Amino acid sequence: MTSGTTTRAAVAVENRMFRALAVLRVVVLVHTVTLNAYRNNFEHPALGWACVGVMAAGTIAAIVVYAAPERRVPAVLVADLALAVGMLLATPVAKGEWFHASIPGYWIVGALLAWAVRYGWRGGATAAVLLGAIDLLSRSHISQQDWGNVFLLLLCGSMVGFVCESLTAMAADRDRAQSEAAAAAERARLARVVHDGVLQVLALVQRRGGELGGEAAELGRLAGAQERALRTLIRSQDAVTPTRTAGGSADLAAALGVLGARPRTEVALPAGAVGMAAPAVAEITAVVRACLDNISRHVGEDAPAWILLEDLGDHVEVTVRDEGAGIPAGRLEEAERQGRLGVLESIRGRIRDLGGTATLDTGAHGTEWTFAVPRVTSSRGDR
């Protein structure tokens, strides 16, 4: 439309509006023919009824042409508007200088609304100004009703154009949200496939290579390096883009609710939205997802997990718990020495950069992470 770009959403809105306009064109044509037949006040009847015939032909042509989006080109819109202008200019010739009602009457709104649908409120207002000016200039006497009709043309063209632009924007936002959700779901699916397949194999090669020694040990070392690089890549891509709101904020509850799609994962959320800075929501979501990945890897893919979000006013607390065997003493320190920085960077590092704290409680009862993050936060990308 006015943006100069044609999207699927814009075409869908236009198609529906032009279908409605086709019905309206038929209605106003019937109204125009009926009034002209009832009044029959032509000084030159042949010319007058010829104009009515041209309007009927123009209506049929417009319905057929506008039915295909690729035919809604500027030349067609200009021709449509020019025909309406021509009917207004022909009125004083066919009816005489002191006519009261023009030959086309309400029929001219067909071209007006076509411009409003295609070019938004600016197009509608432009067509209304032109049609209104021609109608007034063609009259020898301008009544109060004539001024009122011009005002209605301006109001109709601009408002219908504005509504069409708004509908297009909303449809585009819907398409974009659906596309982002589908992309996020596909990223999550691919991350699970890579995690459950490639990463597990690389970890096995690394472990068995170290046990076998020799050339196998070198292969194991290379496999370990590739595993770390792949984990880093997944961490950078695995955050589901949260739904943004005005001011760059997002709903943390909605973002964490998506993670409940993991099998046997229960998510407890506050009744309302939990608004936070969008970058912070993305980071917290990535942290919780990393915890769930660890549960799937170390406890079991179908192992139960619990996520609890608490809104405490000046900060939020997120708890992720499982019922596994816990993390053995010294495991995290050993993983850090080996360069496996998943917990250090993907979990604790993210929370630390948000100005929050990450508390770990682990043992035979399972593992529980508690993350406390201030409501007013800035991510690394905002600094």
C-alpha positions in Angstrom: 0.0 0.0 0.0 1.5 3.4 1.0 4.7 1.8 2.1 5.4 0.7 -1.5 5.9 -2.9 -0.6 3.5 -5.7 -1.3 3.2 -8.4 1.4 1.0 -11.3 1.7 -0.9 -9.6 4.5 -1.4 -6.4 2.3 -2.7 -8.5 -0.6 -5.1 -10.4 1.7 -6.5 -7.2 3.1 -6.8 -5.6 -0.3 -8.6 -8.7 -1.8 -11.2 -8.7 0.9 -11.8 -4.9 0.6 -12.1 -5.0 -3.1 -14.6 -7.9 -2.9 -16.7 -5.7 -0.6 -16.2 -2.8 -2.9 -17.5 -4.8 -5.8 -20.8 -5.3 -4.0 -21.0 -1.7 -3.1 -20.4 -0.6 -6.7 -23.4 -2.7 -7.8 -25.6 -1.2 -5.1 -24.7 2.4 -5.9 -25.1 1.8 -9.6 -28.7 0.5 -9.0 -29.3 3.5 -6.9 -28.0 5.9 -9.5 -30.0 4.2 -12.4 -33.2 4.3 -10.3 -32.9 8.0 -9.4 -32.1 9.1 -12.9 -35.1 7.0 -14.2 -37.4 8.5 -11.6 -36.3 12.1 -12.1 -35.8 11.9 -15.9 -34.8 15.6 -15.9 -32.3 15.6 -18.8 -32.2 18.5 -21.2 -30.4 16.1 -23.6 -31.8 12.6 -22.8 -29.6 10.8 -25.2 -26.4 12.1 -23.6 -27.8 11.5 -20.1 -28.7 7.9 -20.7 -25.4 7.4 -22.5 -23.7 8.5 -19.3 -25.7 6.0 -17.4 -24.7 3.3 -19.8 -21.1 4.2 -19.5 -21.3 4.0 -15.7 -22.9 0.5 -15.9 -20.1 -0.6 -18.3 -17.5 1.0 -16.0 -18.9 -0.8 -13.0 -18.6 -4.2 -14.7 -15.1 -3.5 -15.9 -13.9 -2.3 -12.5 -15.3 -5.4 -10.8 -13.5 -7.7 -13.3 -10.2 -5.7 -13.3 -9.9 -5.2 -9.6 -10.6 -8.9 -8.9 -6.9 -9.7 -9.8 -4.3 -8.1 -7.5 -1.7 -7.8 -10.4 -4.2 -5.6 -12.4 -4.5 -3.0 -9.6 -1.9 -0.8 -11.2 -1.8 3.0 -11.1 -3.1 3.4 -14.7 -6.3 1.5 -13.8 -6.9 3.5 -10.6 -6.3 6.8 -12.6 -8.7 5.6 -15.3 -11.4 4.7 -12.7 -11.1 8.1 -11.1 -11.1 9.9 -14.5 -14.3 8.2 -15.4 -16.0 9.5 -12.3 -14.7 13.0 -13.0 -16.0 12.7 -16.6 -19.5 11.9 -15.4 -19.5 14.9 -13.1 -18.3 17.2 -15.9 -21.0 15.7 -18.3 -23.8 16.5 -15.8 -24.2 20.3 -16.6 -24.2 19.5 -20.3 -26.8 16.7 -20.1 -29.0 18.4 -17.4 -28.4 22.0 -18.0 -26.6 24.7 -16.1 -28.9 24.8 -13.0 -29.0 21.1 -12.2 -29.5 20.0 -8.6 -28.3 16.4 -8.5 -25.4 15.1 -10.6 -25.9 12.2 -12.9 -23.5 9.8 -11.1 -24.6 10.7 -7.6 -23.2 8.2 -5.1 -21.7 6.2 -7.9 -18.5 8.2 -7.7 -17.7 6.6 -4.3 -16.6 3.5 -6.1 -13.5 5.2 -7.5 -13.0 7.1 -4.3 -12.9 3.9 -2.2 -10.7 2.1 -4.7 -8.1 4.8 -4.1 -8.6 4.6 -0.4 -8.1 0.8 -0.3 -5.1 0.9 -2.6 -3.3 4.0 -1.4 -4.5 4.4 2.2 -5.9 7.6 3.7 -3.7 9.8 1.5 -5.1 8.2 -1.6 -8.6 8.5 -0.3 -8.2 12.1 0.7 -6.7 13.0 -2.7 -9.5 11.4 -4.7 -12.1 13.0 -2.4 -10.6 16.5 -2.9 -10.5 16.1 -6.7 -14.1 14.7 -6.9 -15.4 17.3 -4.5 -13.7 20.2 -6.3 -15.0 19.1 -9.7 -18.5 18.7 -8.3 -18.5 22.2 -6.9 -16.9 23.9 -9.9 -19.4 22.3 -12.3 -22.3 23.9 -10.5 -23.7 27.4 -11.1 -25.2 27.4 -7.6 -23.7 25.7 -4.6 -26.1 24.9 -1.8 -25.4 23.9 1.8 -26.1 20.3 0.9 -23.4 20.4 -1.8 -20.8 21.4 0.8 -22.1 18.7 3.1 -21.6 16.1 0.4 -18.0 17.2 -0.2 -17.3 16.9 3.5 -18.7 13.4 3.5 -16.5 12.5 0.6 -13.4 13.7 2.5 -14.5 11.9 5.6 -15.3 8.7 3.8 -12.0 8.6 1.8 -9.7 9.4 4.6 -11.3 7.2 7.2 -11.7 4.1 4.9 -8.0 4.6 3.8 -6.9 4.8 7.4 -8.8 1.6 8.4 -7.3 -0.2 5.4 -3.8 0.8 6.4 -4.5 -0.3 10.0 -5.8 -3.6 8.9 -2.7 -4.2 6.7 -0.4 -3.3 9.6 -2.2 -5.7 12.0 -2.1 -8.5 9.4 1.6 -7.9 8.8 2.2 -8.0 12.6 0.3 -11.3 12.7 2.2 -12.8 9.9 5.5 -11.7 11.4 4.6 -13.2 14.8 3.6 -16.5 13.2 6.9 -16.5 11.2 8.9 -15.8 14.3 7.1 -18.5 16.3 7.6 -21.0 13.6 11.3 -20.1 13.3 11.8 -20.3 17.1 10.0 -23.7 17.2 12.3 -25.0 14.4 15.4 -23.7 16.1 14.3 -25.4 19.3 13.6 -28.7 17.4 17.0 -28.6 15.6 18.7 -27.8 18.9 17.1 -30.9 20.5 18.1 -33.0 17.5 21.7 -31.8 17.6 21.8 -32.0 21.4 20.4 -35.6 21.5 22.4 -36.8 18.5 25.6 -35.0 17.5 26.6 -33.7 20.9 26.1 -37.1 22.5 28.2 -38.8 19.9 31.0 -36.2 20.2 30.9 -36.6 24.0 31.2 -40.4 23.6 34.1 -40.1 21.1 35.9 -37.7 23.5 35.5 -40.1 26.4 36.4 -43.3 24.6 39.3 -41.6 22.8 40.8 -40.6 26.2 40.4 -44.2 27.4 41.9 -45.8 24.3 44.9 -43.4 24.1 47.2 -43.0 21.1 45.6 -41.6 17.9 42.2 -42.2 19.4 43.1 -39.7 22.2 43.8 -37.0 19.6 40.4 -37.8 17.9 38.8 -37.5 21.3 40.4 -34.1 21.9 39.2 -32.8 18.5 35.7 -34.2 19.2 35.7 -32.4 22.6 36.7 -29.1 20.9 33.9 -29.5 18.3 31.4 -30.3 21.0 32.3 -27.1 22.9 32.1 -25.0 19.7 28.7 -26.6 18.9 27.3 -26.0 22.4 28.3 -22.4 22.1 26.6 -22.0 18.8 23.4 -23.6 20.1 23.4 -21.4 23.2 23.5 -18.3 20.9 20.5 -19.5 18.9 18.3 -21.3 21.3 16.5 -18.4 23.0 12.9 -18.1 21.8 12.2 -14.5 20.8 9.7 -13.2 23.4 6.6 -11.2 22.5 7.6 -7.6 22.6 5.4 -4.8 23.9 5.6 -1.1 23.8 8.9 0.4 25.2 11.0 -2.6 24.4 9.5 -4.8 27.1 8.3 -8.4 27.0 6.3 -10.8 29.1 8.5 -13.2 31.0 5.6 -15.4 32.0 4.6 -15.9 28.3 8.2 -16.7 27.3 8.7 -19.3 30.1 5.3 -20.7 29.4 6.5 -21.9 26.0 9.1 -24.1 27.7 6.3 -26.2 29.1 6.2 -27.9 25.7 9.0 -30.2 26.9 7.7 -33.6 28.0 6.8 -33.9 31.7 7.6 -30.2 32.4 5.3 -28.3 34.7 5.4 -24.5 34.6 3.9 -22.4 37.5 3.3 -18.8 36.5 1.6 -15.7 38.1 -1.9 -14.9 37.0 -0.9 -11.8 35.0 1.9 -10.7 32.7 5.4 -10.2 34.1 6.8 -7.3 32.2 10.6 -6.9 31.9 13.1 -5.5 29.4 13.0 -7.7 26.3 16.7 -8.5 26.3 16.5 -9.6 30.0 13.5 -11.8 29.1 15.5 -13.4 26.3 18.5 -14.1 28.6 16.4 -15.6 31.4 14.5 -17.8 28.9 17.9 -19.0 27.5 19.1 -19.8 31.1 16.0 -21.8 31.9 16.2 -23.6 28.6 19.9 -24.5 29.4 18.8 -26.0 32.7 16.1 -28.1 30.9 18.8 -29.2 28.4 21.0 -30.3 31.3 18.1 -32.3 32.9 17.4 -34.0 29.6 21.1 -34.9 29.1 22.0 -35.9 32.7 18.8 -37.1 34.2 16.8 -38.3 31.1 14.9 -36.8 28.2 11.6 -37.7 29.8 12.7 -36.8 33.3 10.2 -34.6 35.1 11.1 -30.9 35.6 9.4 -28.0 37.4 9.7 -24.3 36.5 8.4 -21.7 39.0 8.2 -17.9 38.3 7.5 -15.5 41.2 6.9 -11.8 40.7 8.3 -10.1 43.8 7.9 -6.5 42.7 11.4 -5.1 42.5 12.8 -8.4 41.2 11.7 -11.8 39.9 12.7 -15.3 41.0 12.8 -18.3 38.7 13.3 -21.8 40.1 14.1 -24.8 37.9 14.0 -28.2 39.7 14.4 -31.9 38.9 14.5 -35.1 40.9 17.7 -36.6 39.5 20.7 -37.9 41.4 22.1 -34.4 41.8 25.5 -33.0 40.6 28.5 -34.9 42.1 30.8 -32.8 44.2 33.6 -31.3 42.1 31.8 -32.0 38.8 31.3 -28.4 37.9 34.9 -27.4 38.7 36.2 -30.3 36.6 34.0 -29.3 33.7 35.4 -25.8 33.9 39.0 -27.0 33.9 38.2 -29.1 30.8 36.7 -26.0 29.0 33.1 -27.1 29.3 31.7 -23.8 30.3 28.0 -24.6 30.0 27.0 -23.9 33.6 29.6 -21.1 34.1 28.6 -19.0 31.0 25.2 -20.2 29.8 23.7 -20.1 33.2 25.6 -18.2 35.9 27.2 -15.8 33.4 23.9 -14.8 31.9 22.3 -14.2 35.3 25.4 -12.3 36.5 25.3 -10.0 33.5 21.7 -9.2 34.3 22.7 -8.1 37.8 21.1 -11.1 39.4 22.2 -14.1 41.4 22.1 -17.8 40.7 21.9 -20.3 43.6 22.4 -24.0 43.2 21.0 -26.6 45.6 22.0 -30.2 44.6 22.1 -33.5 46.2 20.4 -36.9 46.4 17.0 -35.1 46.3 17.8 -33.7 42.9 19.0 -30.3 41.5 17.4 -26.9 42.1 18.5 -23.7 40.5 17.1 -20.4 41.9 17.6 -17.2 39.8 16.9 -13.8 41.3 17.0 -11.0 38.7 16.1 -7.3 39.3 13.2 -5.9 37.3 15.2 -3.0 36.0 18.0 -4.7 34.1 20.3 -4.3 31.2 21.8 -7.0 29.1 25.3 -7.2 27.7 24.0 -6.0 24.4 22.6 -2.8 26.0 25.8 -1.7 27.7 
